[in-house]
Amino acid sequence: MKLFSLFCYMLLCATAQAQPYGIEERIPNQSLIISLQDEEPPLTIAASGLYSDIATRTVAQGIIPFGVNAQLWSDGTYKERFIALPGTEKIRFSADSPWKFPPGSVLVKNFYLEFESGNAASRWLIETRFLVKDIAEGKWCGFSYKWEAGGSDAVLLEREFTEAYFVLDPEAEGGIREHLHYFPNRKQCDQCHVRASGTVLGLRTAQINRDHDYGGIVDNQLRTLNHIGLFTEDIGENYAALPRMADPFDESQILDRRARSYLAANCSHCHQPDVVSKADIDLRFATPLEEAGVVDRVPTLGTLDLEDPRILKPGDPDNSSLLNRLLVFDSNRMPPLATNLVDWQGADLLRRWIASLRQDTHVAGGEGQPDAFFLAQNYPNPFNPETVIGYRVSGEGSVELVVFDAAGQRIRTLVASHHTPGSYQVRWDGRDQAGTAAASGVYLYRLRAGDFQQQRRLTLLK
């Protein structure tokens, strides 16, 4: 048995060693070098050194691509990101705190707009933003470039600017909608990249601890960056023990972690200690919900005409300003800058999460380990063509979730499997067990797990 275990261990080690790194060797960055000490930023992207061939948008050697677990909402634009450290300079790594970057570091974010909604092939590059750590003062400075219509180059903007683009969208009236893209000025970059939050938002452990496709080779980003010596110390390869935010829209991950990751990416750069004094809440990913200062707390900066307003009211998304601030465009709007569209997918995520929280507790269970069973109200309700049902189980065992008609006849078994403690959700497409569309009407859905049983009603409308 010991020999077998040793063999398995050696096999695992050999497999790990055989896995290719996303980047095998670091090439010094000698192209994208920006010093703000005695000169202004480059006037064009072509002059910046980001691309070795701007016509084909070939990124210069030594500039490293990266991605994040949770995106900041930017009106649905697609983004790509790059790191450019001067020469062979290194980053001081931290598992829980912001990383420390050497002077002269440049972080790049490209914004692409889909000119045909849902068609990735229709994406065009419309904006590039630089965040540069000033060599002289050691502070970060941001500025933006607007790409020309033909995509040949982008020009540095001296002030904020809004450009109207027209997008083919079958859901819009007439099949075309106007997309207003906001280009911020230099000072406005500081409104999100707040010093007290570490300035750099995406490049930190919980965001970077994920796989990335390096041109056909998929590897954990921390593993790749550590391998090429980008950090001042060897951080090892136990990435499972390091903080990791969730992709908010990955339905396979725990609902609580996804919602907290969304709030962290979109709100926590301002909503954390010592940043916004008038809104002293803490939405950082690692802050326990009961310590965030939001649960059952009456909002002080506007009630949005809610019936019984709370910043977060467990089980009641309609009276939670945390959600409703995403849906307005007045002074109550959050995030307050550079958005002209509602993030309906993000709003749906927060709605389902808040609805799943128990009203008799301040937290739905940390790390997916709830302390009670719970069956949430489906959302949307009424629904057509599909709805989502969330539930939690606190013990390990068999779980069954079934839909019945008003006469008590079994219509569809949605869940019948062994569960470990955690938060779950399942979708119902309004069809019965045979795949036939169910009739409009009121249905019951029942959760059974051990001695626990709970049921609710839902309505299917066609």
Secondary structure as a PSIPRED ss2 file (coil, helix, strand):
# PSIPRED VFORMAT (PSIPRED V4.0)

   1 M C   1.000  0.000  0.000
   2 K H   0.000  1.000  0.000
   3 L H   0.000  1.000  0.000
   4 F H   0.000  1.000  0.000
   5 S H   0.000  1.000  0.000
   6 L H   0.000  1.000  0.000
   7 F H   0.000  1.000  0.000
   8 C H   0.000  1.000  0.000
   9 Y H   0.000  1.000  0.000
  10 M H   0.000  1.000  0.000
  11 L H   0.000  1.000  0.000
  12 L H   0.000  1.000  0.000
  13 C H   0.000  1.000  0.000
  14 A H   0.000  1.000  0.000
  15 T H   0.000  1.000  0.000
  16 A H   0.000  1.000  0.000
  17 Q H   0.000  1.000  0.000
  18 A H   0.000  1.000  0.000
  19 Q C   1.000  0.000  0.000
  20 P C   1.000  0.000  0.000
  21 Y C   1.000  0.000  0.000
  22 G C   1.000  0.000  0.000
  23 I C   1.000  0.000  0.000
  24 E C   1.000  0.000  0.000
  25 E C   1.000  0.000  0.000
  26 R C   1.000  0.000  0.000
  27 I C   1.000  0.000  0.000
  28 P C   1.000  0.000  0.000
  29 N E   0.000  0.000  1.000
  30 Q C   1.000  0.000  0.000
  31 S C   1.000  0.000  0.000
  32 L C   1.000  0.000  0.000
  33 I C   1.000  0.000  0.000
  34 I C   1.000  0.000  0.000
  35 S C   1.000  0.000  0.000
  36 L C   1.000  0.000  0.000
  37 Q C   1.000  0.000  0.000
  38 D C   1.000  0.000  0.000
  39 E C   1.000  0.000  0.000
  40 E C   1.000  0.000  0.000
  41 P C   1.000  0.000  0.000
  42 P C   1.000  0.000  0.000
  43 L C   1.000  0.000  0.000
  44 T E   0.000  0.000  1.000
  45 I C   1.000  0.000  0.000
  46 A C   1.000  0.000  0.000
  47 A C   1.000  0.000  0.000
  48 S C   1.000  0.000  0.000
  49 G C   1.000  0.000  0.000
  50 L C   1.000  0.000  0.000
  51 Y E   0.000  0.000  1.000
  52 S E   0.000  0.000  1.000
  53 D E   0.000  0.000  1.000
  54 I C   1.000  0.000  0.000
  55 A C   1.000  0.000  0.000
  56 T C   1.000  0.000  0.000
  57 R C   1.000  0.000  0.000
  58 T E   0.000  0.000  1.000
  59 V E   0.000  0.000  1.000
  60 A C   1.000  0.000  0.000
  61 Q C   1.000  0.000  0.000
  62 G C   1.000  0.000  0.000
  63 I C   1.000  0.000  0.000
  64 I E   0.000  0.000  1.000
  65 P E   0.000  0.000  1.000
  66 F E   0.000  0.000  1.000
  67 G C   1.000  0.000  0.000
  68 V C   1.000  0.000  0.000
  69 N C   1.000  0.000  0.000
  70 A C   1.000  0.000  0.000
  71 Q C   1.000  0.000  0.000
  72 L C   1.000  0.000  0.000
  73 W C   1.000  0.000  0.000
  74 S C   1.000  0.000  0.000
  75 D C   1.000  0.000  0.000
  76 G C   1.000  0.000  0.000
  77 T C   1.000  0.000  0.000
  78 Y E   0.000  0.000  1.000
  79 K E   0.000  0.000  1.000
  80 E E   0.000  0.000  1.000
  81 R E   0.000  0.000  1.000
  82 F E   0.000  0.000  1.000
  83 I E   0.000  0.000  1.000
  84 A E   0.000  0.000  1.000
  85 L C   1.000  0.000  0.000
  86 P C   1.000  0.000  0.000
  87 G E   0.000  0.000  1.000
  88 T C   1.000  0.000  0.000
  89 E C   1.000  0.000  0.000
  90 K C   1.000  0.000  0.000
  91 I E   0.000  0.000  1.000
  92 R E   0.000  0.000  1.000
  93 F C   1.000  0.000  0.000
  94 S C   1.000  0.000  0.000
  95 A C   1.000  0.000  0.000
  96 D C   1.000  0.000  0.000
  97 S C   1.000  0.000  0.000
  98 P C   1.000  0.000  0.000
  99 W C   1.000  0.000  0.000
 100 K E   0.000  0.000  1.000
 101 F C   1.000  0.000  0.000
 102 P C   1.000  0.000  0.000
 103 P C   1.000  0.000  0.000
 104 G C   1.000  0.000  0.000
 105 S C   1.000  0.000  0.000
 106 V E   0.000  0.000  1.000
 107 L E   0.000  0.000  1.000
 108 V E   0.000  0.000  1.000
 109 K E   0.000  0.000  1.000
 110 N E   0.000  0.000  1.000
 111 F E   0.000  0.000  1.000
 112 Y E   0.000  0.000  1.000
 113 L E   0.000  0.000  1.000
 114 E E   0.000  0.000  1.000
 115 F C   1.000  0.000  0.000
 116 E E   0.000  0.000  1.000
 117 S C   1.000  0.000  0.000
 118 G C   1.000  0.000  0.000
 119 N C   1.000  0.000  0.000
 120 A H   0.000  1.000  0.000
 121 A H   0.000  1.000  0.000
 122 S H   0.000  1.000  0.000
 123 R E   0.000  0.000  1.000
 124 W E   0.000  0.000  1.000
 125 L E   0.000  0.000  1.000
 126 I E   0.000  0.000  1.000
 127 E E   0.000  0.000  1.000
 128 T E   0.000  0.000  1.000
 129 R E   0.000  0.000  1.000
 130 F E   0.000  0.000  1.000
 131 L E   0.000  0.000  1.000
 132 V E   0.000  0.000  1.000
 133 K E   0.000  0.000  1.000
 134 D C   1.000  0.000  0.000
 135 I C   1.000  0.000  0.000
 136 A C   1.000  0.000  0.000
 137 E C   1.000  0.000  0.000
 138 G C   1.000  0.000  0.000
 139 K C   1.000  0.000  0.000
 140 W E   0.000  0.000  1.000
 141 C E   0.000  0.000  1.000
 142 G E   0.000  0.000  1.000
 143 F E   0.000  0.000  1.000
 144 S E   0.000  0.000  1.000
 145 Y E   0.000  0.000  1.000
 146 K E   0.000  0.000  1.000
 147 W E   0.000  0.000  1.000
 148 E C   1.000  0.000  0.000
 149 A C   1.000  0.000  0.000
 150 G C   1.000  0.000  0.000
 151 G C   1.000  0.000  0.000
 152 S C   1.000  0.000  0.000
 153 D C   1.000  0.000  0.000
 154 A E   0.000  0.000  1.000
 155 V E   0.000  0.000  1.000
 156 L E   0.000  0.000  1.000
 157 L C   1.000  0.000  0.000
 158 E C   1.000  0.000  0.000
 159 R C   1.000  0.000  0.000
 160 E C   1.000  0.000  0.000
 161 F E   0.000  0.000  1.000
 162 T E   0.000  0.000  1.000
 163 E E   0.000  0.000  1.000
 164 A E   0.000  0.000  1.000
 165 Y E   0.000  0.000  1.000
 166 F E   0.000  0.000  1.000
 167 V E   0.000  0.000  1.000
 168 L E   0.000  0.000  1.000
 169 D C   1.000  0.000  0.000
 170 P C   1.000  0.000  0.000
 171 E C   1.000  0.000  0.000
 172 A C   1.000  0.000  0.000
 173 E H   0.000  1.000  0.000
 174 G H   0.000  1.000  0.000
 175 G H   0.000  1.000  0.000
 176 I E   0.000  0.000  1.000
 177 R E   0.000  0.000  1.000
 178 E E   0.000  0.000  1.000
 179 H E   0.000  0.000  1.000
 180 L E   0.000  0.000  1.000
 181 H E   0.000  0.000  1.000
 182 Y E   0.000  0.000  1.000
 183 F E   0.000  0.000  1.000
 184 P C   1.000  0.000  0.000
 185 N C   1.000  0.000  0.000
 186 R C   1.000  0.000  0.000
 187 K C   1.000  0.000  0.000
 188 Q C   1.000  0.000  0.000
 189 C H   0.000  1.000  0.000
 190 D H   0.000  1.000  0.000
 191 Q H   0.000  1.000  0.000
 192 C H   0.000  1.000  0.000
 193 H C   1.000  0.000  0.000
 194 V C   1.000  0.000  0.000
 195 R H   0.000  1.000  0.000
 196 A H   0.000  1.000  0.000
 197 S H   0.000  1.000  0.000
 198 G C   1.000  0.000  0.000
 199 T C   1.000  0.000  0.000
 200 V C   1.000  0.000  0.000
 201 L C   1.000  0.000  0.000
 202 G C   1.000  0.000  0.000
 203 L C   1.000  0.000  0.000
 204 R C   1.000  0.000  0.000
 205 T H   0.000  1.000  0.000
 206 A H   0.000  1.000  0.000
 207 Q H   0.000  1.000  0.000
 208 I H   0.000  1.000  0.000
 209 N C   1.000  0.000  0.000
 210 R C   1.000  0.000  0.000
 211 D E   0.000  0.000  1.000
 212 H E   0.000  0.000  1.000
 213 D E   0.000  0.000  1.000
 214 Y E   0.000  0.000  1.000
 215 G C   1.000  0.000  0.000
 216 G C   1.000  0.000  0.000
 217 I E   0.000  0.000  1.000
 218 V E   0.000  0.000  1.000
 219 D E   0.000  0.000  1.000
 220 N E   0.000  0.000  1.000
 221 Q H   0.000  1.000  0.000
 222 L H   0.000  1.000  0.000
 223 R H   0.000  1.000  0.000
 224 T H   0.000  1.000  0.000
 225 L H   0.000  1.000  0.000
 226 N H   0.000  1.000  0.000
 227 H H   0.000  1.000  0.000
 228 I C   1.000  0.000  0.000
 229 G C   1.000  0.000  0.000
 230 L C   1.000  0.000  0.000
 231 F E   0.000  0.000  1.000
 232 T C   1.000  0.000  0.000
 233 E C   1.000  0.000  0.000
 234 D C   1.000  0.000  0.000
 235 I C   1.000  0.000  0.000
 236 G C   1.000  0.000  0.000
 237 E C   1.000  0.000  0.000
 238 N C   1.000  0.000  0.000
 239 Y H   0.000  1.000  0.000
 240 A H   0.000  1.000  0.000
 241 A H   0.000  1.000  0.000
 242 L C   1.000  0.000  0.000
 243 P C   1.000  0.000  0.000
 244 R C   1.000  0.000  0.000
 245 M C   1.000  0.000  0.000
 246 A C   1.000  0.000  0.000
 247 D C   1.000  0.000  0.000
 248 P C   1.000  0.000  0.000
 249 F C   1.000  0.000  0.000
 250 D C   1.000  0.000  0.000
 251 E C   1.000  0.000  0.000
 252 S C   1.000  0.000  0.000
 253 Q C   1.000  0.000  0.000
 254 I C   1.000  0.000  0.000
 255 L H   0.000  1.000  0.000
 256 D H   0.000  1.000  0.000
 257 R H   0.000  1.000  0.000
 258 R H   0.000  1.000  0.000
 259 A H   0.000  1.000  0.000
 260 R H   0.000  1.000  0.000
 261 S H   0.000  1.000  0.000
 262 Y H   0.000  1.000  0.000
 263 L H   0.000  1.000  0.000
 264 A H   0.000  1.000  0.000
 265 A H   0.000  1.000  0.000
 266 N H   0.000  1.000  0.000
 267 C H   0.000  1.000  0.000
 268 S C   1.000  0.000  0.000
 269 H C   1.000  0.000  0.000
 270 C C   1.000  0.000  0.000
 271 H C   1.000  0.000  0.000
 272 Q C   1.000  0.000  0.000
 273 P C   1.000  0.000  0.000
 274 D C   1.000  0.000  0.000
 275 V C   1.000  0.000  0.000
 276 V C   1.000  0.000  0.000
 277 S C   1.000  0.000  0.000
 278 K C   1.000  0.000  0.000
 279 A C   1.000  0.000  0.000
 280 D C   1.000  0.000  0.000
 281 I C   1.000  0.000  0.000
 282 D C   1.000  0.000  0.000
 283 L C   1.000  0.000  0.000
 284 R C   1.000  0.000  0.000
 285 F C   1.000  0.000  0.000
 286 A C   1.000  0.000  0.000
 287 T C   1.000  0.000  0.000
 288 P C   1.000  0.000  0.000
 289 L H   0.000  1.000  0.000
 290 E H   0.000  1.000  0.000
 291 E H   0.000  1.000  0.000
 292 A C   1.000  0.000  0.000
 293 G C   1.000  0.000  0.000
 294 V C   1.000  0.000  0.000
 295 V E   0.000  0.000  1.000
 296 D C   1.000  0.000  0.000
 297 R C   1.000  0.000  0.000
 298 V C   1.000  0.000  0.000
 299 P C   1.000  0.000  0.000
 300 T C   1.000  0.000  0.000
 301 L C   1.000  0.000  0.000
 302 G C   1.000  0.000  0.000
 303 T C   1.000  0.000  0.000
 304 L C   1.000  0.000  0.000
 305 D C   1.000  0.000  0.000
 306 L C   1.000  0.000  0.000
 307 E C   1.000  0.000  0.000
 308 D C   1.000  0.000  0.000
 309 P C   1.000  0.000  0.000
 310 R E   0.000  0.000  1.000
 311 I C   1.000  0.000  0.000
 312 L E   0.000  0.000  1.000
 313 K C   1.000  0.000  0.000
 314 P C   1.000  0.000  0.000
 315 G C   1.000  0.000  0.000
 316 D C   1.000  0.000  0.000
 317 P H   0.000  1.000  0.000
 318 D H   0.000  1.000  0.000
 319 N H   0.000  1.000  0.000
 320 S E   0.000  0.000  1.000
 321 S H   0.000  1.000  0.000
 322 L H   0.000  1.000  0.000
 323 L H   0.000  1.000  0.000
 324 N H   0.000  1.000  0.000
 325 R H   0.000  1.000  0.000
 326 L H   0.000  1.000  0.000
 327 L H   0.000  1.000  0.000
 328 V C   1.000  0.000  0.000
 329 F C   1.000  0.000  0.000
 330 D C   1.000  0.000  0.000
 331 S C   1.000  0.000  0.000
 332 N C   1.000  0.000  0.000
 333 R C   1.000  0.000  0.000
 334 M C   1.000  0.000  0.000
 335 P C   1.000  0.000  0.000
 336 P C   1.000  0.000  0.000
 337 L C   1.000  0.000  0.000
 338 A C   1.000  0.000  0.000
 339 T C   1.000  0.000  0.000
 340 N C   1.000  0.000  0.000
 341 L C   1.000  0.000  0.000
 342 V C   1.000  0.000  0.000
 343 D C   1.000  0.000  0.000
 344 W H   0.000  1.000  0.000
 345 Q H   0.000  1.000  0.000
 346 G H   0.000  1.000  0.000
 347 A H   0.000  1.000  0.000
 348 D H   0.000  1.000  0.000
 349 L H   0.000  1.000  0.000
 350 L H   0.000  1.000  0.000
 351 R H   0.000  1.000  0.000
 352 R H   0.000  1.000  0.000
 353 W H   0.000  1.000  0.000
 354 I H   0.000  1.000  0.000
 355 A H   0.000  1.000  0.000
 356 S H   0.000  1.000  0.000
 357 L C   1.000  0.000  0.000
 358 R C   1.000  0.000  0.000
 359 Q C   1.000  0.000  0.000
 360 D C   1.000  0.000  0.000
 361 T C   1.000  0.000  0.000
 362 H C   1.000  0.000  0.000
 363 V C   1.000  0.000  0.000
 364 A C   1.000  0.000  0.000
 365 G C   1.000  0.000  0.000
 366 G H   0.000  1.000  0.000
 367 E H   0.000  1.000  0.000
 368 G H   0.000  1.000  0.000
 369 Q C   1.000  0.000  0.000
 370 P C   1.000  0.000  0.000
 371 D C   1.000  0.000  0.000
 372 A C   1.000  0.000  0.000
 373 F C   1.000  0.000  0.000
 374 F E   0.000  0.000  1.000
 375 L E   0.000  0.000  1.000
 376 A C   1.000  0.000  0.000
 377 Q C   1.000  0.000  0.000
 378 N C   1.000  0.000  0.000
 379 Y E   0.000  0.000  1.000
 380 P C   1.000  0.000  0.000
 381 N C   1.000  0.000  0.000
 382 P C   1.000  0.000  0.000
 383 F E   0.000  0.000  1.000
 384 N C   1.000  0.000  0.000
 385 P C   1.000  0.000  0.000
 386 E C   1.000  0.000  0.000
 387 T E   0.000  0.000  1.000
 388 V E   0.000  0.000  1.000
 389 I E   0.000  0.000  1.000
 390 G E   0.000  0.000  1.000
 391 Y E   0.000  0.000  1.000
 392 R E   0.000  0.000  1.000
 393 V E   0.000  0.000  1.000
 394 S C   1.000  0.000  0.000
 395 G C   1.000  0.000  0.000
 396 E C   1.000  0.000  0.000
 397 G E   0.000  0.000  1.000
 398 S E   0.000  0.000  1.000
 399 V E   0.000  0.000  1.000
 400 E E   0.000  0.000  1.000
 401 L E   0.000  0.000  1.000
 402 V E   0.000  0.000  1.000
 403 V E   0.000  0.000  1.000
 404 F E   0.000  0.000  1.000
 405 D C   1.000  0.000  0.000
 406 A C   1.000  0.000  0.000
 407 A C   1.000  0.000  0.000
 408 G C   1.000  0.000  0.000
 409 Q C   1.000  0.000  0.000
 410 R E   0.000  0.000  1.000
 411 I E   0.000  0.000  1.000
 412 R E   0.000  0.000  1.000
 413 T E   0.000  0.000  1.000
 414 L E   0.000  0.000  1.000
 415 V E   0.000  0.000  1.000
 416 A E   0.000  0.000  1.000
 417 S E   0.000  0.000  1.000
 418 H E   0.000  0.000  1.000
 419 H E   0.000  0.000  1.000
 420 T C   1.000  0.000  0.000
 421 P C   1.000  0.000  0.000
 422 G E   0.000  0.000  1.000
 423 S E   0.000  0.000  1.000
 424 Y E   0.000  0.000  1.000
 425 Q E   0.000  0.000  1.000
 426 V E   0.000  0.000  1.000
 427 R E   0.000  0.000  1.000
 428 W E   0.000  0.000  1.000
 429 D C   1.000  0.000  0.000
 430 G C   1.000  0.000  0.000
 431 R E   0.000  0.000  1.000
 432 D C   1.000  0.000  0.000
 433 Q C   1.000  0.000  0.000
 434 A C   1.000  0.000  0.000
 435 G C   1.000  0.000  0.000
 436 T C   1.000  0.000  0.000
 437 A E   0.000  0.000  1.000
 438 A C   1.000  0.000  0.000
 439 A C   1.000  0.000  0.000
 440 S C   1.000  0.000  0.000
 441 G E   0.000  0.000  1.000
 442 V E   0.000  0.000  1.000
 443 Y E   0.000  0.000  1.000
 444 L E   0.000  0.000  1.000
 445 Y E   0.000  0.000  1.000
 446 R E   0.000  0.000  1.000
 447 L E   0.000  0.000  1.000
 448 R E   0.000  0.000  1.000
 449 A E   0.000  0.000  1.000
 450 G C   1.000  0.000  0.000
 451 D C   1.000  0.000  0.000
 452 F E   0.000  0.000  1.000
 453 Q E   0.000  0.000  1.000
 454 Q E   0.000  0.000  1.000
 455 Q E   0.000  0.000  1.000
 456 R E   0.000  0.000  1.000
 457 R E   0.000  0.000  1.000
 458 L E   0.000  0.000  1.000
 459 T E   0.000  0.000  1.000
 460 L E   0.000  0.000  1.000
 461 L C   1.000  0.000  0.000
 462 K C   1.000  0.000  0.000
